[in-house]
Amino acid sequence: MSNEVSRSVSKLNSSKFRQQMYAENIPEEMKQLPNWVCYRAFPNTEKIGKYKKQLVDPNIDSKITWAKSNERTTWGTYEKAVSFAMRNNCTGIAFALEKSLGICCVDLDDCFPDGKISDTAKTMLKQFGDTYSEKSISHNGIHIFLKGELPKEYVQRNEEIEMYDDVRFISMTGTKLLYSKSYLKTIPNLTAINKKYLGEKKIIVPQKITPIRCGLVDERVIIDELNYYPKYRALMSGDTSEYGGDKSRADIALCMGIAYYHKDVNTIDSVFRQSGLYREKWDSGGYAKITIQKAIPFQKKNFDWEAYYKRQSYTKTKSAQLDI
């Protein structure tokens, strides 16, 4: 990092870009990589203590352009990301994990209940030793960075622990933990550790789905209903920023939303194809069917189509009476 940027970073105490006050703690090995983007963070009104993030391409000054976790052209150098964030009043910068780098992040949430470190956080910090670890932007989570190789198919998350090494943005703060060093420790048995704490990857076998019978389903109604809610309106337009640019997670989220209205695979598939998330991958390698099969069990609620059509019938009858 140039002296000019270093001096600028040290003067950021009162700016929105406050996290970079501790930028000197971030490992030099990571700073030398062109895997950086900027982000804007907003409190998540649905999850207290959590933040929604908009990931921003640091290469384009003329307009705000979203960064994508699977497109390297939307990432930039560390210096470029820091400079862009300061000029455009961003909240901070984020690092794009990429499989070829061999860098893994262990993401822990709710690490400081009642101000004391959780047992899970203690266990994981002890497991990985003095490799670089920092607090998240909420200061209630911990990111542990290390060198290691995860298998192609592995469990990414459970209720307490997440592990990622590819197609994922990690928001950086530089708020290093007390016993952390500013380097990436190599962990040779990362696959075994992943299996120990997150379990074996379950093979998803397509199940026979019994559709909910609710009469003729108007897909236009489902789309209109989805567009009423900001979260699903964004997904229908193809906006994945709430999911850090992770299109696979966004796909499942939209399918869950559609499944609320109808748990028929063909209906979900048809509505999804009318969204901005629809792309070539949807039709390759059984991806569509697997994604839908993943989403349906998570949606426990059902839309009351019978009540909906009764309301529609009543409205039409009332309108006809008024016309007389």
Buried (B, 14 or more C-beta within 10 A) or exposed (E): BEEEBEEBBEEBEEBBBBBBBBBBBBBEBBBEBEBBBBBBBEEBEEEEEBBBBBBBBBBEEEEEEBBBBBEEEBBBBBBBBBBBBBEBEBBBBBBBBBEEBBBBBBBBBBBBEEEEBBEBBEBBBEBBBEBBBBBBBBEBBBBBBBBBBBEEEBBBEEEBBBBBBBBBBBBBBBBBBEEBBBBBBEBEEBBEBBBEBBEEBEEEEEEEBEEBEBEEBEBEBBBEBBBEEEBBEBBBEBBBBBBBBBBBBBBBBBBBBBBBBBBBBEBBBBBBEEBBBBEEBBEEEEBBEBBBBBBBEEBEEEBEBEEBBEEEEEEEEEEEEEEE
